[in-house]
Amino acid sequence: MNVRQPRLILASASLRRQELMKLLRIDFEVKGSEVPEKIRGDELPETLVRRLALTKAEAVHKTSSDAWVVSADTVVVCDTEILGKPASVAVAGEMLRKLSGRVHKVLTGVCIRNFQTSDVSCVTTTVRFTQLSRQEIDDYLDTGEPLGKAGGYAIQGYGSRFVQSITGCYFNVVGLPLAHLYQRLMSLGFLSQGSFMSTGFH
């Protein structure tokens, strides 16, 4: 017997996250949160992504209190430096030079806001880059892909050629840890096993 699922909103204007959400085969709406992604002082990476994910979810939930809200925030961390979305090609180039031939971590904060509580978590994936030549970096910058991507690269795009190995969830690096999100939704009672699941968003 089909069970009607609650209303669900993805609090993100990111096309990548929207495409990933479709893979869960759950009906959802999209509503951008427009929350500034700024670091507070010496804020730790995990604290940062958890705070931003929570803030995004709360912002959308205020205007849609009858819905469940899913939000996320992703950063790249090299050593102890947080690499967000580069504001320019020059900054993206600096990020790629820092990542070249090294291991870095990708952290995504995930928040599920329902009627009673905000469930906030963080997922970490470790990524190893190959050694990049100056020409490789320049060629990649010319594609325009690094702009708007945490750490200045897209693992699902042209940047994939630089990824030597990953440890952890691949989709986390893209911007939304799907298995983790699915399990959290199940644990919170959003859907029961065998519930009706659809194929996209509206």
HELIX and SHEET records of a PDB file:
HELIX    1   1 LEU A   15  LYS A   22  1                                   8    
HELIX    2   2 PRO A   45  HIS A   61  1                                  17    
HELIX    3   3 VAL A   89  LEU A   99  1                                  11    
HELIX    4   4 ARG A  134  ASP A  142  1                                   9    
HELIX    5   5 ALA A  150  GLY A  152  5                                   3    
HELIX    6   6 TYR A  158  PHE A  162  5                                   5    
HELIX    7   7 TYR A  170  VAL A  174  1                                   5    
HELIX    8   8 LEU A  178  SER A  187  1                                  10    
SHEET    1   A 4 GLU A  29  VAL A  30  0                                        
SHEET    2   A 4 LEU A   8  LEU A  10  1                                        
SHEET    3   A 4 TRP A  68  CYS A  78  1                                        
SHEET    4   A 4 GLU A  81  LEU A  83 -1                                        
SHEET    1   B 6 GLU A  29  VAL A  30  0                                        
SHEET    2   B 6 LEU A   8  LEU A  10  1                                        
SHEET    3   B 6 TRP A  68  CYS A  78  1                                        
SHEET    4   B 6 VAL A 103  ARG A 113 -1                                        
SHEET    5   B 6 SER A 118  PHE A 129 -1                                        
SHEET    6   B 6 VAL A 163  THR A 167 -1                                        
END                                                                             
